[in-house]
Amino acid sequence: MKITKAVGVDSLSVEIRLISERIEVVATSSMSLDRLVISAKVFCPVSTGALMDSIRVERRGPLETALIAGGGGHINPRTRRPVDYARHVHDGTSRVPPRPFLLQAVLSEQLRLAMEIMDLAGGLMQ
Amino acid sequence: MMETSLTYTVSVTGLDQVKAQADSAARSADLASNSISALQGQGVRTMPLVMNALQTVTSLHHSVENVTKALQTMNPEAMVYALLSMVSVVTNLMQVMRLLRESTATAAAAQAILDTLTGGWWLIPLAITAGALIASSVRSMQTGGPIQETGIYLLHRGEYVVPTSSVSNYGPFYVSFPESSLRLDMNRFLRELGPRLARQVRRAA
């Protein structure tokens, strides 16, 4: 679905000034990155699902969020050991190829995030 | 101690530049609005030309959206078409601009409108976000050399990656072509590439 907002030339300056005022608030509220987590889980290879379950976001600042895989007390149900192999799966090793699920998620979501911020700032989305 | 988790930091940067651009665009929009009001008051005959410029700018905006979509879906064919469309719209825009500049009555209004709408300020967060997110995560091999650590690298067109097995057995080898090859038919060039590589491998072995 495409939402278009028609703006007359006479009110264009008001609309653009609103963007300037809203953009920081909108960007801050868009950084929860729920969709990024979903994308990363979709791209994540699954054996027991422990690595996929460990994917999460942590807010580091108003305009900064960390997308994290592994650690955080997550335990692999098969080995009973902590999920500490996220980097090996993501970047690959000498024996397994890289499966960059976080990078793929970031790549696939970054433009959408920027567009969402601009659409929200422009009043095209609620 | 080895890290137990893998972290990608996602941040939005460049909002100050966006604000500055938006404020500048808003000032231009004020000028545009005032100039159009003045033109309407005078009943100037070149008014349709200004409206044509506005339509062309809208087409440009659509073209930008199409390129963005093509980038999002990583569809090279759609990207080429979208870029070609953008080139054609920009060419059209330049012609309209030239016509507008010839008419002093509409020049101020046209300039203000085009400054507002073609500033490309809506592209700024896209470019900044795209650049910032990737730069911090992917290592580059721009200067070449051995890869010390397993991971994801940013490779560019024309660069070669040599498998470890080939390095230890034969050493790295490179296939070079005379500059005139670039002017040859691309299909022929690609057909000849396989046999050339095979010859290089045989010689290296």
Boltz contact constraints between the chains, C-beta under 6 A:
constraints:
  - contact:
      token1: [A, 9]
      token2: [B, 32]
      max_distance: 6.0
  - contact:
      token1: [A, 9]
      token2: [B, 33]
      max_distance: 6.0
  - contact:
      token1: [A, 9]
      token2: [B, 36]
      max_distance: 6.0
  - contact:
      token1: [A, 10]
      token2: [B, 33]
      max_distance: 6.0
  - contact:
      token1: [A, 12]
      token2: [B, 29]
      max_distance: 6.0
  - contact:
      token1: [A, 13]
      token2: [B, 26]
      max_distance: 6.0
  - contact:
      token1: [A, 13]
      token2: [B, 29]
      max_distance: 6.0
  - contact:
      token1: [A, 13]
      token2: [B, 30]
      max_distance: 6.0
  - contact:
      token1: [A, 16]
      token2: [B, 22]
      max_distance: 6.0
  - contact:
      token1: [A, 16]
      token2: [B, 25]
      max_distance: 6.0
  - contact:
      token1: [A, 16]
      token2: [B, 26]
      max_distance: 6.0
  - contact:
      token1: [A, 16]
      token2: [B, 29]
      max_distance: 6.0
  - contact:
      token1: [A, 17]
      token2: [B, 26]
      max_distance: 6.0
  - contact:
      token1: [A, 19]
      token2: [B, 22]
      max_distance: 6.0
  - contact:
      token1: [A, 20]
      token2: [B, 19]
      max_distance: 6.0
  - contact:
      token1: [A, 20]
      token2: [B, 22]
      max_distance: 6.0
  - contact:
      token1: [A, 20]
      token2: [B, 23]
      max_distance: 6.0
  - contact:
      token1: [A, 23]
      token2: [B, 15]
      max_distance: 6.0
  - contact:
      token1: [A, 23]
      token2: [B, 18]
      max_distance: 6.0
  - contact:
      token1: [A, 24]
      token2: [B, 15]
      max_distance: 6.0
  - contact:
      token1: [A, 27]
      token2: [B, 12]
      max_distance: 6.0
  - contact:
      token1: [A, 63]
      token2: [B, 11]
      max_distance: 6.0
  - contact:
      token1: [A, 63]
      token2: [B, 12]
      max_distance: 6.0
  - contact:
      token1: [A, 64]
      token2: [B, 11]
      max_distance: 6.0
  - contact:
      token1: [A, 65]
      token2: [B, 10]
      max_distance: 6.0
  - contact:
      token1: [A, 66]
      token2: [B, 7]
      max_distance: 6.0
  - contact:
      token1: [A, 66]
      token2: [B, 9]
      max_distance: 6.0
  - contact:
      token1: [A, 67]
      token2: [B, 8]
      max_distance: 6.0
  - contact:
      token1: [A, 67]
      token2: [B, 10]
      max_distance: 6.0
  - contact:
      token1: [A, 68]
      token2: [B, 5]
      max_distance: 6.0
  - contact:
      token1: [A, 68]
      token2: [B, 7]
      max_distance: 6.0
  - contact:
      token1: [A, 69]
      token2: [B, 6]
      max_distance: 6.0
  - contact:
      token1: [A, 70]
      token2: [B, 4]
      max_distance: 6.0
  - contact:
      token1: [A, 70]
      token2: [B, 5]
      max_distance: 6.0
  - contact:
      token1: [A, 70]
      token2: [B, 6]
      max_distance: 6.0
  - contact:
      token1: [A, 71]
      token2: [B, 4]
      max_distance: 6.0
  - contact:
      token1: [A, 71]
      token2: [B, 5]
      max_distance: 6.0
  - contact:
      token1: [A, 84]
      token2: [B, 4]
      max_distance: 6.0
  - contact:
      token1: [A, 86]
      token2: [B, 5]
      max_distance: 6.0
  - contact:
      token1: [A, 86]
      token2: [B, 6]
      max_distance: 6.0
  - contact:
      token1: [A, 87]
      token2: [B, 6]
      max_distance: 6.0
  - contact:
      token1: [A, 90]
      token2: [B, 6]
      max_distance: 6.0
  - contact:
      token1: [A, 91]
      token2: [B, 150]
      max_distance: 6.0
  - contact:
      token1: [A, 91]
      token2: [B, 151]
      max_distance: 6.0
  - contact:
      token1: [A, 92]
      token2: [B, 150]
      max_distance: 6.0
  - contact:
      token1: [A, 93]
      token2: [B, 150]
      max_distance: 6.0
  - contact:
      token1: [A, 98]
      token2: [B, 152]
      max_distance: 6.0
  - contact:
      token1: [A, 100]
      token2: [B, 152]
      max_distance: 6.0
  - contact:
      token1: [A, 102]
      token2: [B, 8]
      max_distance: 6.0
  - contact:
      token1: [A, 106]
      token2: [B, 8]
      max_distance: 6.0
  - contact:
      token1: [A, 106]
      token2: [B, 133]
      max_distance: 6.0
  - contact:
      token1: [A, 110]
      token2: [B, 129]
      max_distance: 6.0
  - contact:
      token1: [A, 110]
      token2: [B, 130]
      max_distance: 6.0
  - contact:
      token1: [A, 110]
      token2: [B, 133]
      max_distance: 6.0
  - contact:
      token1: [A, 111]
      token2: [B, 72]
      max_distance: 6.0
  - contact:
      token1: [A, 114]
      token2: [B, 125]
      max_distance: 6.0
  - contact:
      token1: [A, 114]
      token2: [B, 126]
      max_distance: 6.0
  - contact:
      token1: [A, 114]
      token2: [B, 129]
      max_distance: 6.0
  - contact:
      token1: [A, 118]
      token2: [B, 122]
      max_distance: 6.0
